[in-house]
Amino acid sequence: MAECAAHIVAAEEYFRDNISQALKGPLLPTAQQSDAGDAVISKFIRDRSTKFQAPTALEPTGKVTPKAQAIIDFEATRAKTLDYVRTTQDALREHGGGTPPASAYQLILMLSGHTERHTAQLLEVKSSPGYPKN
């Protein structure tokens, strides 16, 4: 549980860094500046039936953060994301990166979906038999 929570917190900054890098890149081809792939990305990132290997920077380190601190850490990093999303004037549809290329807007969708994906994982673990109820 603690490693998953730490992964969620680290991924928030990781995605924000990727968004920042994407915005520094060249313009995407016009055909990729649409919302055509948004629904697919949103569904795919939340689908827990497909497993992914986390980038090395996001792999669990074995370091355990107490639950209360993990919540504080997540709320702080999510507040940065929410502030950015609410106030940005960046051309999120026009710039992107990665393989396959995704717009910076779609990277925000991935960030959100990633958190939902792992929140579902945490809830699944908590509801499993044998999980401590206290």
C-alpha positions in Angstrom: 0.0 0.0 0.0 2.7 2.4 1.0 4.8 1.7 -2.1 1.7 2.2 -4.4 0.9 5.5 -2.6 4.5 6.7 -3.1 4.3 5.7 -6.7 1.2 7.8 -7.2 2.8 10.8 -5.6 6.0 10.4 -7.7 4.0 9.9 -10.9 2.2 13.2 -10.5 5.4 15.1 -10.7 6.8 12.8 -13.4 3.7 13.5 -15.6 3.9 17.2 -15.0 7.6 17.1 -16.1 6.6 15.2 -19.2 3.9 17.8 -20.0 6.5 20.6 -19.5 8.9 18.9 -21.9 6.2 18.2 -24.4 5.3 21.9 -24.5 8.9 22.8 -25.3 8.8 20.5 -28.3 7.8 21.1 -31.9 4.2 21.4 -32.9 2.3 18.2 -33.5 1.0 17.5 -36.9 -2.4 19.1 -37.3 -4.2 15.7 -37.4 -2.8 15.0 -33.9 -4.0 18.3 -32.4 -7.6 17.0 -32.0 -9.5 15.3 -29.3 -9.7 12.1 -31.5 -7.6 9.9 -29.2 -8.8 11.3 -25.8 -11.4 8.7 -25.0 -9.1 5.8 -26.0 -6.3 7.2 -23.8 -8.7 7.8 -20.9 -10.1 4.3 -21.1 -6.7 2.6 -21.7 -4.9 4.2 -18.8 -7.6 3.3 -16.3 -7.9 -0.3 -17.5 -6.2 -2.5 -14.9 -6.4 -5.6 -17.1 -3.3 -4.5 -18.9 -0.1 -4.4 -16.7 2.6 -1.8 -17.3 6.2 -1.6 -16.2 6.8 1.7 -14.4 9.7 3.8 -15.5 12.7 3.3 -13.4 12.2 6.7 -11.7 8.8 5.5 -10.5 9.6 2.0 -9.3 9.1 1.3 -5.6 12.2 2.0 -3.5 11.2 0.2 -0.4 11.0 3.5 1.5 7.8 3.6 3.5 6.0 6.9 4.1 3.5 6.9 6.9 -0.1 7.1 5.6 -0.8 10.6 7.0 2.4 11.9 5.3 1.5 10.2 2.0 -1.9 11.9 2.0 -0.2 15.3 2.7 2.3 14.7 -0.1 -0.3 13.7 -2.6 -2.6 16.6 -1.8 0.3 19.0 -2.2 1.5 17.6 -5.5 -2.1 17.3 -6.8 -2.7 21.0 -5.8 0.1 22.0 -8.1 -1.4 20.0 -10.9 -4.9 21.4 -10.4 -3.5 25.0 -10.2 -1.8 24.4 -13.5 -4.8 22.9 -15.2 -7.1 25.6 -14.0 -4.9 28.5 -15.0 -2.8 27.4 -18.0 -2.9 29.2 -21.2 -0.4 26.7 -22.7 -1.1 25.2 -26.1 -1.8 21.8 -24.7 -3.3 20.4 -27.9 -0.6 21.7 -30.2 2.5 20.2 -28.5 3.3 16.7 -27.5 5.8 13.9 -27.4 6.4 10.3 -26.6 5.8 7.1 -28.5 3.2 7.1 -29.8 3.0 10.8 -29.8 0.4 12.3 -27.4 -0.5 15.9 -26.9 0.3 17.7 -23.6 -3.5 17.7 -23.1 -3.5 13.9 -23.4 -0.6 13.6 -21.0 -2.9 15.4 -18.5 -5.5 12.8 -19.2 -2.9 10.1 -18.5 -1.9 11.7 -15.3 -5.5 11.8 -14.0 -6.2 8.2 -15.2 -3.0 6.9 -13.7 -4.1 8.2 -10.3 -7.5 6.6 -10.7 -6.0 3.3 -11.9 -3.9 3.0 -8.7 -6.6 4.3 -6.4 -8.7 1.4 -7.7 -5.8 -0.9 -7.0 -5.5 0.4 -3.4 -9.2 0.0 -2.8 -9.1 -3.6 -4.2 -6.3 -4.5 -1.8 -8.1 -2.9 1.1 -11.2 -4.9 0.3 -9.4 -8.3 0.0 -9.8 -10.9 2.7 -6.9 -10.8 5.2 -6.3 -7.1 4.8 -6.1 -5.5 8.3 -9.3 -3.8 9.1 -7.8 -1.3 11.6 
